[in-house]
Amino acid sequence: MMSLVLLWLFILNLGIAFGAGLYEHRIVISRWITPGPRWNAEAARQDDTGRRFWAFVTTGPLTLLTVANVIAGWNAEDAVRAWWLAAALAALADRVLTFAYFIPTMIRLTRMPDSPQSGATAVRWLRVNYLRHVLVLAAWLLSLQAFALLNQHA
């Protein structure tokens, strides 16, 4: 029962993270990176999505759910194990990329004035963000498949 709850929470959190990530990418980031490319650190600091939103959705909760789901997936029955572990490992790759690259780069960017260097760094950050969307989407879809198999098996 606990495994089912962990997987369900994982699925919900991944869905929220994916949708919010797309929203931020399409709507919010256009305030931070303008044509040129120009970096608007003030807009990024004003929005402060990292501390106002992401910390409560992914930084803490998704990271803990990912670790818990790696363990639960490892202990799952054979029919579900591969899907569950694939989902958890895709989410783990997202978490590693987030902590190793995205968070430190955004912190650095918020302290940088507009310059060709900050514009290039921001554009690189934005482009690598596509990889993060792919990882979260993959984790979400794989976890849905694991959930379907788990319910089918029960």
Secondary structure, DSSP 8 states (H G I E B T S, - for coil): -HHHHHHHHHHHHHHHHHHHHHHIIIIIHHHHEETTTEE-HHHHHHH-HIIIIIIIIIIIIIHHHHHHHHHHHHTS-HHHHHHHHHHHHHHHHHHHHIIIIIHHHHHHHHTS-SSHHHHHHHHHHHHHHHHHHHHHHHHHHHHHHHHHHHHHH-
